[in-house]
Each structure stands twice: as C-alpha cells, then as structure tokens.
Amino acid sequence: MAKGLYQHLRETWKRPDTSYNSPQWHRLIAWRKEGAVVRVERPLRPDRARALGYKAKQGFIVVRTSVRKGGRRKERPNKGRKPSKMGVSKITPRKSIQRIAEERAAKRYPNMEVLNSYSVGKDGMHHYYEVILVDRSHPAIRNDGDVNWICDENGRVFRGKTSAGKKSRGMRHRGKGAEKVRPSRRANK
C-alpha cells in the first residue's frame, strides 16, 4: 500500500538526521540565537500538529519554546554543612520539561489557551517544543464546533489539562484491565 505524505513525515521524525550539515543541524544553530519563546509562521511537523488539533485557520498560532536541559540549578550555600546535605545536585522539578515549555508559552500569550505541544529537537543545552495556542475570543474559533470547547477553558495548562500535564499527573489511560486511572497522585498522598 502506498504511503501518504504525513506517514513519510512521521517516519522521518522518528529518527531525525542530526549529522553535520543536515537541515536539522542548521535549524538548531539558528534557534540557539533566538529567544526562548518565538512565534513561527507554520508548524515544522504538520503531521504531529494536525494530530494534536491544529488547524491552519485564524485563531491558531504556533510558538517554538526552548527549555534548558537537566535538573534545577541551585546555588551552593556558603554556610557550613556536609556536601551531601547541601541540596545542590539531583534537585529536579516535578513537572516535565515539555510542561514547563507549555507554561512559558502561555505566560507570553495571556489571551491564548494552550491546546497541545510536541518536540521538534534538542541540542546539548536545550529542548525545543512547538506549542499550539488558540485564541479563545476569536470568532473563527467560537464558530468552529470542533474547537469551541476551548472558549470555556481558562488556564488549562496551569491546571495540568494538556496531554503533557495529564501524563505528569498520572492520568494517562493504561489500557483494558489496568488499575484505575482516576484517583490522582495528589489524592493518594
């Protein structure tokens, strides 16, 4: 059976070519020089964006965000304590880096609501994500029956309602016959 364009794109992005002088290599160099949250004209991975709800119409925008890799950077205390109790290394946030990227995009665009996000690359210092944002008050969104549910939402990224947020809250469905998903981690402390 013949493959479509989106199937080819999906397979290409499973193992992106990051070798010297590849298009992705050049992209990462350009992205490093840009800001942490940059609006882009169109998605780099249209297959993934469409699967997550993106439509090429008014009211939708795509933003590329970069988040620094690794755990939290904490300053070494200058008062005396043994090195193991300094609380400097192995301090990690409870949120995933993707969720942090979504929240930063939402703060930059307060009138928009985060729909979803997906990875577009990483280098030695940063993870890069494209975040799909929707304008709640745009008439084209309000009149679209597929997306107008988001008009009633407010701050869904900060409440862990995106796909990355649900994953970090332990709310992903585990399949048939699996244990219950509903009681959240916070409820079972």
Order of alpha helices (4+ residues) and beta strands (2+ residues): alpha-alpha-beta-alpha-beta-alpha-beta-beta-alpha-alpha
